Amino acid sequence: MTIHFSAAEMSARRTRLSHEMAARDLDGMLLFAQESMYWLTGYDSFGFCFFQCLFVGADGRTALLTRSADLRQAQHTSNIADIRIWKDAAGADPAKDLRALLESLGARGKRLGIETDAYGLTHFNGRRVEAALDGFATLIEASRLVPHLRVTKSAEEIAYVREAARLSDAADEAAKRLIAPGVDEGQILAAQHAAIFSAGGDYPGNEFIIGSGADALLCRYKAGRRRLDDNDQITLEFAGAFRHYHAAIMRTHVVGEPRPLHRPYHEIAREALLACEAELRPGRTAADVFAAHARIFDARGLAEHRLNACGYSLGAKFTPSWMDPPMFYEGNDWVIGENQVFFAHMILMDSASETAMCLGRTSLVGASGAEPLNAANLNLVVR
């Protein structure tokens, strides 16, 4: 069995979940988010692209319903003893298999929390679950329960986050060594991944973002590479990943002669990042962090060039995204606490001048404030 945490750690997580379930008068939980399954049991798979569900009883017992392709995956990577298989076949309806599993565990007539906001539960399958369990059990929306527990990290988790941060710095250095006129974006991307994989890292929860020229203003990965011009800009957003825990960095680098706005935008972005990090302390809210971001940019007339969010929590995540709640946006009353990990990104996308400037890094919240875990040097890189 390959579980990356101690037995005491896994027991503590189960106890935390049981307490939250009791507070909500829940007899069990139906977990569809792979992150929830991994956090609670160690189960590590991308099999959530098909139907699978982990049942967790109020007494802590677990049972997994999955496909035959994930039987050994669950046996080898998790502490789940009860693994049931639904059969791939014409006319298969795994929601009915889930009902049979719950019937065998005495869940008829019970109050069951359910994760509906999960990539592992499509709307199609969600409707089948509702139909199969109609009149069998009462389903209570509980998509936020486990994610909120996962925000605060244990000592074992923080050790993995620190390793992810080390890997992100290695990827950052690998990119900076290569950036120069004529270099293909694919070479930079390959060097970043090589730095992470060769040091024991994992695939990230989503693609690295890389774009140069006009594409430096994009916030998402897209297919297609180009070579850097003599005078250019390149935006990189990437994360070191270790045991699925992430630590992200975002940078815009300059090739050749900086554009007129590159340097002033960089100074403003750095000021905004430091202002946001100053808000990353126990008792402040996610809205306070966003307000610091907006205050700096807006005071300098850059409101139209910034985004409506400036970061989010990081932890153990699976595709298609490494973003975890809570997110930094206006009005988010999430109260920041000790041992929480956040990525703050300052993104300026000036379409009128086609100037990009982004700056972001990952921090750990301590008793007295934020500890940046990566990207210690925030100076503008000009190659």
Contacts in CASP RR format, 6 or more apart in sequence:
PFRMAT RR
TARGET T0000
AUTHOR 0000-0000-0000
METHOD contacts of the structure
MODEL  1
MTIHFSAAEMSARRTRLSHEMAARDLDGMLLFAQESMYWLTGYDSFGFCF
FQCLFVGADGRTALLTRSADLRQAQHTSNIADIRIWKDAAGADPAKDLRA
LLESLGARGKRLGIETDAYGLTHFNGRRVEAALDGFATLIEASRLVPHLR
VTKSAEEIAYVREAARLSDAADEAAKRLIAPGVDEGQILAAQHAAIFSAG
GDYPGNEFIIGSGADALLCRYKAGRRRLDDNDQITLEFAGAFRHYHAAIM
RTHVVGEPRPLHRPYHEIAREALLACEAELRPGRTAADVFAAHARIFDAR
GLAEHRLNACGYSLGAKFTPSWMDPPMFYEGNDWVIGENQVFFAHMILMD
SASETAMCLGRTSLVGASGAEPLNAANLNLVVR
1 75 0 8 1.000
1 76 0 8 1.000
1 77 0 8 1.000
1 78 0 8 1.000
1 79 0 8 1.000
2 44 0 8 1.000
2 76 0 8 1.000
2 77 0 8 1.000
3 10 0 8 1.000
3 42 0 8 1.000
3 77 0 8 1.000
3 78 0 8 1.000
3 79 0 8 1.000
4 42 0 8 1.000
4 160 0 8 1.000
4 243 0 8 1.000
5 42 0 8 1.000
5 156 0 8 1.000
6 156 0 8 1.000
9 154 0 8 1.000
9 156 0 8 1.000
10 40 0 8 1.000
10 41 0 8 1.000
10 42 0 8 1.000
10 79 0 8 1.000
12 154 0 8 1.000
13 39 0 8 1.000
13 40 0 8 1.000
13 149 0 8 1.000
14 40 0 8 1.000
14 56 0 8 1.000
14 60 0 8 1.000
16 149 0 8 1.000
17 29 0 8 1.000
17 40 0 8 1.000
17 56 0 8 1.000
17 60 0 8 1.000
17 145 0 8 1.000
17 146 0 8 1.000
17 149 0 8 1.000
18 58 0 8 1.000
18 59 0 8 1.000
18 60 0 8 1.000
20 145 0 8 1.000
20 149 0 8 1.000
21 27 0 8 1.000
21 28 0 8 1.000
21 29 0 8 1.000
21 56 0 8 1.000
21 57 0 8 1.000
21 58 0 8 1.000
21 113 0 8 1.000
21 145 0 8 1.000
22 58 0 8 1.000
24 113 0 8 1.000
24 140 0 8 1.000
24 142 0 8 1.000
24 145 0 8 1.000
25 111 0 8 1.000
26 58 0 8 1.000
26 111 0 8 1.000
26 112 0 8 1.000
26 113 0 8 1.000
26 140 0 8 1.000
26 142 0 8 1.000
27 57 0 8 1.000
27 58 0 8 1.000
27 107 0 8 1.000
27 110 0 8 1.000
27 111 0 8 1.000
27 112 0 8 1.000
28 55 0 8 1.000
28 56 0 8 1.000
28 57 0 8 1.000
28 58 0 8 1.000
28 107 0 8 1.000
28 110 0 8 1.000
28 111 0 8 1.000
28 112 0 8 1.000
28 113 0 8 1.000
29 55 0 8 1.000
29 56 0 8 1.000
29 57 0 8 1.000
29 112 0 8 1.000
29 113 0 8 1.000
29 114 0 8 1.000
29 115 0 8 1.000
29 142 0 8 1.000
29 145 0 8 1.000
29 146 0 8 1.000
30 53 0 8 1.000
30 54 0 8 1.000
30 55 0 8 1.000
30 98 0 8 1.000
30 112 0 8 1.000
30 113 0 8 1.000
30 114 0 8 1.000
30 115 0 8 1.000
30 129 0 8 1.000
30 139 0 8 1.000
31 37 0 8 1.000
31 40 0 8 1.000
31 53 0 8 1.000
31 54 0 8 1.000
31 55 0 8 1.000
31 56 0 8 1.000
31 115 0 8 1.000
31 118 0 8 1.000
31 146 0 8 1.000
32 48 0 8 1.000
32 52 0 8 1.000
32 53 0 8 1.000
32 54 0 8 1.000
32 114 0 8 1.000
32 115 0 8 1.000
32 116 0 8 1.000
32 118 0 8 1.000
32 120 0 8 1.000
32 121 0 8 1.000
33 48 0 8 1.000
33 115 0 8 1.000
33 117 0 8 1.000
33 118 0 8 1.000
33 119 0 8 1.000
33 120 0 8 1.000
33 143 0 8 1.000
33 146 0 8 1.000
33 147 0 8 1.000
34 43 0 8 1.000
34 45 0 8 1.000
34 46 0 8 1.000
34 47 0 8 1.000
34 48 0 8 1.000
34 118 0 8 1.000
34 119 0 8 1.000
34 120 0 8 1.000
34 318 0 8 1.000
35 146 0 8 1.000
35 147 0 8 1.000
35 150 0 8 1.000
35 316 0 8 1.000
35 317 0 8 1.000
35 318 0 8 1.000
35 324 0 8 1.000
36 54 0 8 1.000
36 115 0 8 1.000
36 118 0 8 1.000
36 146 0 8 1.000
36 147 0 8 1.000
36 150 0 8 1.000
37 43 0 8 1.000
37 48 0 8 1.000
37 54 0 8 1.000
37 64 0 8 1.000
37 78 0 8 1.000
38 44 0 8 1.000
38 244 0 8 1.000
38 316 0 8 1.000
38 318 0 8 1.000
39 146 0 8 1.000
39 149 0 8 1.000
39 150 0 8 1.000
39 316 0 8 1.000
40 54 0 8 1.000
40 56 0 8 1.000
40 62 0 8 1.000
40 146 0 8 1.000
41 54 0 8 1.000
41 62 0 8 1.000
41 64 0 8 1.000
41 78 0 8 1.000
41 79 0 8 1.000
41 80 0 8 1.000
42 77 0 8 1.000
42 78 0 8 1.000
42 79 0 8 1.000
43 54 0 8 1.000
43 64 0 8 1.000
43 73 0 8 1.000
43 74 0 8 1.000
43 77 0 8 1.000
43 78 0 8 1.000
43 80 0 8 1.000
44 73 0 8 1.000
44 77 0 8 1.000
44 78 0 8 1.000
44 244 0 8 1.000
45 66 0 8 1.000
45 70 0 8 1.000
45 73 0 8 1.000
45 74 0 8 1.000
45 77 0 8 1.000
46 318 0 8 1.000
46 319 0 8 1.000
47 66 0 8 1.000
47 67 0 8 1.000
47 69 0 8 1.000
47 70 0 8 1.000
47 73 0 8 1.000
48 118 0 8 1.000
48 119 0 8 1.000
48 120 0 8 1.000
48 318 0 8 1.000
49 120 0 8 1.000
50 66 0 8 1.000
50 67 0 8 1.000
51 65 0 8 1.000
51 67 0 8 1.000
51 86 0 8 1.000
51 94 0 8 1.000
51 95 0 8 1.000
51 125 0 8 1.000
52 64 0 8 1.000
52 65 0 8 1.000
52 66 0 8 1.000
52 67 0 8 1.000
52 70 0 8 1.000
52 120 0 8 1.000
53 64 0 8 1.000
53 65 0 8 1.000
53 98 0 8 1.000
53 129 0 8 1.000
54 62 0 8 1.000
54 63 0 8 1.000
54 64 0 8 1.000
54 65 0 8 1.000
54 80 0 8 1.000
55 62 0 8 1.000
55 63 0 8 1.000
55 64 0 8 1.000
55 65 0 8 1.000
55 101 0 8 1.000
55 102 0 8 1.000
55 105 0 8 1.000
55 107 0 8 1.000
56 62 0 8 1.000
57 105 0 8 1.000
61 82 0 8 1.000
61 105 0 8 1.000
62 80 0 8 1.000
62 81 0 8 1.000
62 82 0 8 1.000
63 80 0 8 1.000
63 82 0 8 1.000
63 83 0 8 1.000
63 84 0 8 1.000
63 101 0 8 1.000
63 105 0 8 1.000
64 74 0 8 1.000
64 78 0 8 1.000
64 80 0 8 1.000
64 82 0 8 1.000
64 83 0 8 1.000
64 84 0 8 1.000
65 84 0 8 1.000
65 85 0 8 1.000
65 86 0 8 1.000
65 94 0 8 1.000
65 97 0 8 1.000
65 98 0 8 1.000
65 101 0 8 1.000
66 74 0 8 1.000
66 83 0 8 1.000
66 84 0 8 1.000
66 85 0 8 1.000
66 86 0 8 1.000
67 85 0 8 1.000
67 86 0 8 1.000
67 88 0 8 1.000
68 85 0 8 1.000
68 87 0 8 1.000
68 88 0 8 1.000
71 83 0 8 1.000
71 85 0 8 1.000
74 80 0 8 1.000
74 83 0 8 1.000
75 83 0 8 1.000
84 97 0 8 1.000
84 101 0 8 1.000
86 92 0 8 1.000
86 94 0 8 1.000
86 97 0 8 1.000
86 98 0 8 1.000
93 128 0 8 1.000
93 132 0 8 1.000
94 125 0 8 1.000
94 128 0 8 1.000
95 125 0 8 1.000
95 126 0 8 1.000
95 128 0 8 1.000
95 129 0 8 1.000
95 131 0 8 1.000
95 132 0 8 1.000
95 133 0 8 1.000
96 132 0 8 1.000
98 129 0 8 1.000
98 132 0 8 1.000
98 133 0 8 1.000
99 132 0 8 1.000
99 133 0 8 1.000
99 136 0 8 1.000
102 108 0 8 1.000
102 112 0 8 1.000
102 133 0 8 1.000
102 136 0 8 1.000
102 137 0 8 1.000
103 136 0 8 1.000
107 136 0 8 1.000
107 137 0 8 1.000
108 136 0 8 1.000
108 137 0 8 1.000
109 135 0 8 1.000
109 136 0 8 1.000
109 137 0 8 1.000
109 138 0 8 1.000
110 137 0 8 1.000
110 138 0 8 1.000
111 137 0 8 1.000
111 138 0 8 1.000
111 140 0 8 1.000
112 133 0 8 1.000
112 137 0 8 1.000
112 138 0 8 1.000
112 139 0 8 1.000
112 140 0 8 1.000
113 139 0 8 1.000
113 140 0 8 1.000
113 141 0 8 1.000
113 142 0 8 1.000
113 145 0 8 1.000
114 129 0 8 1.000
114 139 0 8 1.000
114 140 0 8 1.000
114 141 0 8 1.000
114 142 0 8 1.000
114 143 0 8 1.000
115 121 0 8 1.000
115 142 0 8 1.000
115 143 0 8 1.000
115 145 0 8 1.000
115 146 0 8 1.000
116 126 0 8 1.000
116 141 0 8 1.000
116 143 0 8 1.000
117 143 0 8 1.000
117 144 0 8 1.000
118 143 0 8 1.000
119 318 0 8 1.000
119 319 0 8 1.000
119 320 0 8 1.000
121 129 0 8 1.000
129 139 0 8 1.000
130 139 0 8 1.000
133 139 0 8 1.000
144 325 0 8 1.000
147 324 0 8 1.000
147 325 0 8 1.000
148 325 0 8 1.000
150 315 0 8 1.000
150 316 0 8 1.000
150 324 0 8 1.000
151 313 0 8 1.000
151 324 0 8 1.000
151 325 0 8 1.000
151 326 0 8 1.000
151 340 0 8 1.000
152 337 0 8 1.000
152 338 0 8 1.000
152 339 0 8 1.000
152 340 0 8 1.000
153 161 0 8 1.000
153 315 0 8 1.000
153 339 0 8 1.000
153 340 0 8 1.000
153 341 0 8 1.000
154 339 0 8 1.000
157 245 0 8 1.000
157 315 0 8 1.000
157 316 0 8 1.000
158 339 0 8 1.000
158 341 0 8 1.000
158 364 0 8 1.000
160 242 0 8 1.000
160 243 0 8 1.000
160 245 0 8 1.000
160 316 0 8 1.000
161 242 0 8 1.000
161 245 0 8 1.000
161 246 0 8 1.000
161 247 0 8 1.000
161 314 0 8 1.000
161 315 0 8 1.000
161 341 0 8 1.000
161 362 0 8 1.000
161 364 0 8 1.000
161 373 0 8 1.000
162 247 0 8 1.000
162 373 0 8 1.000
163 242 0 8 1.000
163 243 0 8 1.000
163 245 0 8 1.000
164 201 0 8 1.000
164 239 0 8 1.000
164 240 0 8 1.000
164 241 0 8 1.000
164 242 0 8 1.000
164 245 0 8 1.000
164 246 0 8 1.000
164 247 0 8 1.000
165 240 0 8 1.000
165 247 0 8 1.000
165 362 0 8 1.000
165 373 0 8 1.000
165 374 0 8 1.000
166 199 0 8 1.000
166 374 0 8 1.000
167 195 0 8 1.000
167 196 0 8 1.000
167 199 0 8 1.000
167 200 0 8 1.000
167 201 0 8 1.000
167 240 0 8 1.000
167 241 0 8 1.000
167 242 0 8 1.000
167 247 0 8 1.000
168 196 0 8 1.000
168 238 0 8 1.000
168 239 0 8 1.000
168 240 0 8 1.000
168 247 0 8 1.000
168 248 0 8 1.000
168 249 0 8 1.000
168 362 0 8 1.000
168 374 0 8 1.000
168 375 0 8 1.000
169 249 0 8 1.000
169 374 0 8 1.000
169 375 0 8 1.000
170 195 0 8 1.000
170 196 0 8 1.000
170 199 0 8 1.000
171 191 0 8 1.000
171 192 0 8 1.000
171 193 0 8 1.000
171 195 0 8 1.000
171 196 0 8 1.000
171 238 0 8 1.000
171 240 0 8 1.000
171 249 0 8 1.000
172 192 0 8 1.000
172 236 0 8 1.000
172 238 0 8 1.000
172 249 0 8 1.000
172 251 0 8 1.000
172 374 0 8 1.000
172 375 0 8 1.000
173 195 0 8 1.000
174 188 0 8 1.000
174 191 0 8 1.000
174 192 0 8 1.000
174 194 0 8 1.000
174 195 0 8 1.000
175 188 0 8 1.000
175 191 0 8 1.000
175 192 0 8 1.000
175 236 0 8 1.000
175 238 0 8 1.000
175 253 0 8 1.000
176 253 0 8 1.000
176 381 0 8 1.000
176 383 0 8 1.000
177 191 0 8 1.000
178 187 0 8 1.000
178 188 0 8 1.000
178 191 0 8 1.000
179 188 0 8 1.000
179 228 0 8 1.000
179 234 0 8 1.000
179 253 0 8 1.000
179 255 0 8 1.000
179 381 0 8 1.000
179 383 0 8 1.000
180 228 0 8 1.000
180 255 0 8 1.000
180 383 0 8 1.000
181 228 0 8 1.000
181 229 0 8 1.000
181 230 0 8 1.000
181 232 0 8 1.000
181 255 0 8 1.000
181 256 0 8 1.000
182 227 0 8 1.000
182 228 0 8 1.000
182 229 0 8 1.000
182 230 0 8 1.000
183 227 0 8 1.000
183 228 0 8 1.000
184 225 0 8 1.000
184 226 0 8 1.000
184 227 0 8 1.000
184 228 0 8 1.000
185 210 0 8 1.000
185 211 0 8 1.000
185 212 0 8 1.000
185 225 0 8 1.000
185 226 0 8 1.000
185 227 0 8 1.000
185 228 0 8 1.000
185 234 0 8 1.000
186 210 0 8 1.000
186 225 0 8 1.000
188 210 0 8 1.000
188 234 0 8 1.000
188 236 0 8 1.000
189 208 0 8 1.000
189 210 0 8 1.000
189 225 0 8 1.000
192 208 0 8 1.000
192 236 0 8 1.000
192 238 0 8 1.000
193 208 0 8 1.000
196 202 0 8 1.000
196 240 0 8 1.000
196 241 0 8 1.000
200 242 0 8 1.000
201 240 0 8 1.000
201 241 0 8 1.000
201 242 0 8 1.000
202 241 0 8 1.000
202 242 0 8 1.000
202 243 0 8 1.000
202 244 0 8 1.000
203 241 0 8 1.000
204 238 0 8 1.000
204 239 0 8 1.000
204 240 0 8 1.000
204 241 0 8 1.000
204 246 0 8 1.000
204 322 0 8 1.000
205 239 0 8 1.000
205 241 0 8 1.000
205 244 0 8 1.000
205 246 0 8 1.000
205 317 0 8 1.000
205 318 0 8 1.000
205 319 0 8 1.000
205 320 0 8 1.000
205 321 0 8 1.000
205 322 0 8 1.000
206 221 0 8 1.000
206 319 0 8 1.000
206 320 0 8 1.000
206 321 0 8 1.000
206 322 0 8 1.000
207 221 0 8 1.000
208 221 0 8 1.000
208 236 0 8 1.000
208 237 0 8 1.000
208 238 0 8 1.000
208 239 0 8 1.000
209 218 0 8 1.000
209 219 0 8 1.000
209 220 0 8 1.000
209 221 0 8 1.000
209 235 0 8 1.000
209 236 0 8 1.000
209 237 0 8 1.000
209 238 0 8 1.000
209 250 0 8 1.000
210 221 0 8 1.000
210 234 0 8 1.000
210 235 0 8 1.000
210 236 0 8 1.000
210 238 0 8 1.000
211 218 0 8 1.000
211 226 0 8 1.000
211 234 0 8 1.000
211 235 0 8 1.000
211 236 0 8 1.000
212 226 0 8 1.000
212 228 0 8 1.000
212 229 0 8 1.000
212 232 0 8 1.000
212 233 0 8 1.000
212 234 0 8 1.000
212 235 0 8 1.000
212 255 0 8 1.000
213 226 0 8 1.000
213 229 0 8 1.000
213 232 0 8 1.000
213 233 0 8 1.000
213 234 0 8 1.000
213 354 0 8 1.000
214 354 0 8 1.000
215 222 0 8 1.000
215 226 0 8 1.000
216 233 0 8 1.000
216 234 0 8 1.000
216 235 0 8 1.000
216 252 0 8 1.000
216 356 0 8 1.000
217 235 0 8 1.000
217 349 0 8 1.000
217 350 0 8 1.000
217 351 0 8 1.000
217 354 0 8 1.000
217 356 0 8 1.000
218 235 0 8 1.000
219 237 0 8 1.000
219 307 0 8 1.000
219 347 0 8 1.000
219 349 0 8 1.000
228 234 0 8 1.000
228 255 0 8 1.000
229 255 0 8 1.000
230 255 0 8 1.000
230 256 0 8 1.000
231 255 0 8 1.000
231 256 0 8 1.000
231 257 0 8 1.000
232 254 0 8 1.000
232 255 0 8 1.000
232 256 0 8 1.000
233 252 0 8 1.000
233 253 0 8 1.000
233 254 0 8 1.000
233 255 0 8 1.000
233 259 0 8 1.000
233 262 0 8 1.000
233 355 0 8 1.000
233 356 0 8 1.000
234 252 0 8 1.000
234 253 0 8 1.000
234 255 0 8 1.000
235 250 0 8 1.000
235 251 0 8 1.000
235 252 0 8 1.000
235 356 0 8 1.000
235 358 0 8 1.000
236 249 0 8 1.000
236 250 0 8 1.000
236 251 0 8 1.000
236 252 0 8 1.000
236 253 0 8 1.000
237 248 0 8 1.000
237 249 0 8 1.000
237 250 0 8 1.000
237 345 0 8 1.000
237 358 0 8 1.000
238 248 0 8 1.000
238 249 0 8 1.000
238 250 0 8 1.000
239 246 0 8 1.000
239 247 0 8 1.000
239 248 0 8 1.000
239 249 0 8 1.000
239 314 0 8 1.000
239 322 0 8 1.000
240 246 0 8 1.000
240 247 0 8 1.000
240 248 0 8 1.000
241 322 0 8 1.000
243 316 0 8 1.000
244 315 0 8 1.000
244 316 0 8 1.000
244 317 0 8 1.000
244 318 0 8 1.000
245 314 0 8 1.000
245 315 0 8 1.000
245 316 0 8 1.000
246 314 0 8 1.000
246 315 0 8 1.000
246 316 0 8 1.000
246 317 0 8 1.000
246 322 0 8 1.000
246 343 0 8 1.000
246 362 0 8 1.000
247 314 0 8 1.000
247 341 0 8 1.000
247 343 0 8 1.000
247 362 0 8 1.000
247 373 0 8 1.000
247 374 0 8 1.000
248 314 0 8 1.000
248 322 0 8 1.000
248 343 0 8 1.000
248 345 0 8 1.000
248 360 0 8 1.000
248 361 0 8 1.000
248 362 0 8 1.000
249 360 0 8 1.000
249 361 0 8 1.000
249 362 0 8 1.000
249 374 0 8 1.000
249 375 0 8 1.000
250 345 0 8 1.000
250 347 0 8 1.000
250 358 0 8 1.000
250 359 0 8 1.000
250 360 0 8 1.000
250 361 0 8 1.000
251 358 0 8 1.000
251 359 0 8 1.000
251 360 0 8 1.000
251 375 0 8 1.000
251 381 0 8 1.000
252 262 0 8 1.000
252 266 0 8 1.000
252 356 0 8 1.000
252 357 0 8 1.000
252 358 0 8 1.000
252 359 0 8 1.000
253 380 0 8 1.000
253 381 0 8 1.000
253 382 0 8 1.000
253 383 0 8 1.000
254 262 0 8 1.000
254 380 0 8 1.000
254 381 0 8 1.000
254 382 0 8 1.000
254 383 0 8 1.000
255 382 0 8 1.000
255 383 0 8 1.000
256 382 0 8 1.000
256 383 0 8 1.000
258 380 0 8 1.000
258 382 0 8 1.000
259 353 0 8 1.000
259 355 0 8 1.000
260 353 0 8 1.000
261 350 0 8 1.000
261 353 0 8 1.000
261 355 0 8 1.000
261 357 0 8 1.000
262 355 0 8 1.000
262 357 0 8 1.000
262 380 0 8 1.000
263 380 0 8 1.000
265 302 0 8 1.000
265 348 0 8 1.000
265 350 0 8 1.000
265 355 0 8 1.000
265 357 0 8 1.000
266 357 0 8 1.000
266 359 0 8 1.000
266 380 0 8 1.000
268 296 0 8 1.000
268 297 0 8 1.000
268 300 0 8 1.000
268 302 0 8 1.000
268 348 0 8 1.000
269 346 0 8 1.000
269 348 0 8 1.000
269 357 0 8 1.000
269 358 0 8 1.000
269 359 0 8 1.000
270 346 0 8 1.000
270 359 0 8 1.000
270 378 0 8 1.000
271 296 0 8 1.000
272 292 0 8 1.000
272 293 0 8 1.000
272 296 0 8 1.000
272 297 0 8 1.000
272 310 0 8 1.000
272 346 0 8 1.000
273 344 0 8 1.000
273 346 0 8 1.000
273 359 0 8 1.000
273 360 0 8 1.000
273 361 0 8 1.000
273 378 0 8 1.000
275 292 0 8 1.000
275 293 0 8 1.000
275 295 0 8 1.000
275 296 0 8 1.000
276 289 0 8 1.000
276 292 0 8 1.000
276 293 0 8 1.000
276 310 0 8 1.000
276 328 0 8 1.000
276 344 0 8 1.000
276 346 0 8 1.000
277 344 0 8 1.000
277 363 0 8 1.000
277 370 0 8 1.000
277 372 0 8 1.000
278 292 0 8 1.000
278 370 0 8 1.000
279 288 0 8 1.000
279 289 0 8 1.000
279 291 0 8 1.000
279 292 0 8 1.000
279 336 0 8 1.000
280 289 0 8 1.000
280 336 0 8 1.000
280 342 0 8 1.000
280 344 0 8 1.000
280 363 0 8 1.000
280 365 0 8 1.000
280 369 0 8 1.000
280 370 0 8 1.000
281 336 0 8 1.000
281 365 0 8 1.000
281 366 0 8 1.000
281 368 0 8 1.000
281 369 0 8 1.000
281 370 0 8 1.000
282 336 0 8 1.000
282 337 0 8 1.000
282 338 0 8 1.000
282 365 0 8 1.000
282 366 0 8 1.000
282 367 0 8 1.000
282 369 0 8 1.000
283 335 0 8 1.000
283 336 0 8 1.000
283 337 0 8 1.000
284 335 0 8 1.000
284 336 0 8 1.000
285 331 0 8 1.000
285 332 0 8 1.000
285 333 0 8 1.000
285 334 0 8 1.000
285 335 0 8 1.000
285 336 0 8 1.000
286 326 0 8 1.000
286 327 0 8 1.000
286 328 0 8 1.000
286 329 0 8 1.000
286 331 0 8 1.000
286 332 0 8 1.000
286 333 0 8 1.000
286 334 0 8 1.000
286 336 0 8 1.000
287 328 0 8 1.000
287 329 0 8 1.000
287 330 0 8 1.000
287 331 0 8 1.000
287 332 0 8 1.000
287 333 0 8 1.000
289 310 0 8 1.000
289 311 0 8 1.000
289 328 0 8 1.000
289 336 0 8 1.000
289 342 0 8 1.000
289 344 0 8 1.000
290 309 0 8 1.000
290 310 0 8 1.000
290 328 0 8 1.000
290 329 0 8 1.000
290 330 0 8 1.000
290 331 0 8 1.000
290 332 0 8 1.000
291 330 0 8 1.000
293 306 0 8 1.000
293 310 0 8 1.000
293 328 0 8 1.000
293 344 0 8 1.000
293 346 0 8 1.000
294 303 0 8 1.000
294 306 0 8 1.000
294 310 0 8 1.000
294 330 0 8 1.000
297 303 0 8 1.000
297 305 0 8 1.000
297 306 0 8 1.000
297 346 0 8 1.000
297 348 0 8 1.000
298 306 0 8 1.000
302 348 0 8 1.000
305 348 0 8 1.000
305 349 0 8 1.000
305 350 0 8 1.000
305 351 0 8 1.000
306 346 0 8 1.000
306 347 0 8 1.000
306 348 0 8 1.000
307 347 0 8 1.000
307 349 0 8 1.000
308 329 0 8 1.000
308 330 0 8 1.000
309 327 0 8 1.000
309 328 0 8 1.000
309 329 0 8 1.000
310 328 0 8 1.000
310 329 0 8 1.000
310 344 0 8 1.000
310 345 0 8 1.000
310 346 0 8 1.000
310 347 0 8 1.000
311 327 0 8 1.000
311 328 0 8 1.000
311 342 0 8 1.000
311 343 0 8 1.000
311 344 0 8 1.000
311 345 0 8 1.000
312 323 0 8 1.000
312 324 0 8 1.000
312 325 0 8 1.000
312 326 0 8 1.000
312 327 0 8 1.000
312 328 0 8 1.000
312 342 0 8 1.000
312 343 0 8 1.000
313 323 0 8 1.000
313 324 0 8 1.000
313 325 0 8 1.000
313 326 0 8 1.000
313 327 0 8 1.000
313 340 0 8 1.000
313 341 0 8 1.000
313 342 0 8 1.000
313 343 0 8 1.000
314 322 0 8 1.000
314 323 0 8 1.000
314 324 0 8 1.000
314 341 0 8 1.000
314 342 0 8 1.000
314 343 0 8 1.000
314 362 0 8 1.000
315 322 0 8 1.000
315 324 0 8 1.000
315 341 0 8 1.000
317 323 0 8 1.000
317 324 0 8 1.000
325 334 0 8 1.000
326 332 0 8 1.000
326 334 0 8 1.000
328 342 0 8 1.000
328 344 0 8 1.000
336 342 0 8 1.000
336 365 0 8 1.000
337 365 0 8 1.000
338 365 0 8 1.000
338 366 0 8 1.000
338 367 0 8 1.000
339 364 0 8 1.000
339 365 0 8 1.000
339 366 0 8 1.000
340 364 0 8 1.000
340 365 0 8 1.000
341 362 0 8 1.000
341 363 0 8 1.000
341 364 0 8 1.000
341 365 0 8 1.000
341 373 0 8 1.000
342 362 0 8 1.000
342 363 0 8 1.000
342 365 0 8 1.000
342 370 0 8 1.000
343 360 0 8 1.000
343 361 0 8 1.000
343 362 0 8 1.000
343 363 0 8 1.000
344 360 0 8 1.000
344 361 0 8 1.000
344 363 0 8 1.000
345 358 0 8 1.000
345 359 0 8 1.000
345 360 0 8 1.000
346 358 0 8 1.000
346 359 0 8 1.000
346 360 0 8 1.000
347 358 0 8 1.000
348 355 0 8 1.000
348 356 0 8 1.000
348 357 0 8 1.000
348 358 0 8 1.000
349 356 0 8 1.000
350 356 0 8 1.000
350 357 0 8 1.000
359 378 0 8 1.000
360 375 0 8 1.000
361 372 0 8 1.000
361 373 0 8 1.000
361 374 0 8 1.000
361 375 0 8 1.000
361 378 0 8 1.000
362 372 0 8 1.000
362 373 0 8 1.000
362 374 0 8 1.000
362 375 0 8 1.000
363 370 0 8 1.000
363 371 0 8 1.000
363 372 0 8 1.000
363 373 0 8 1.000
364 370 0 8 1.000
364 371 0 8 1.000
364 373 0 8 1.000
365 371 0 8 1.000
END
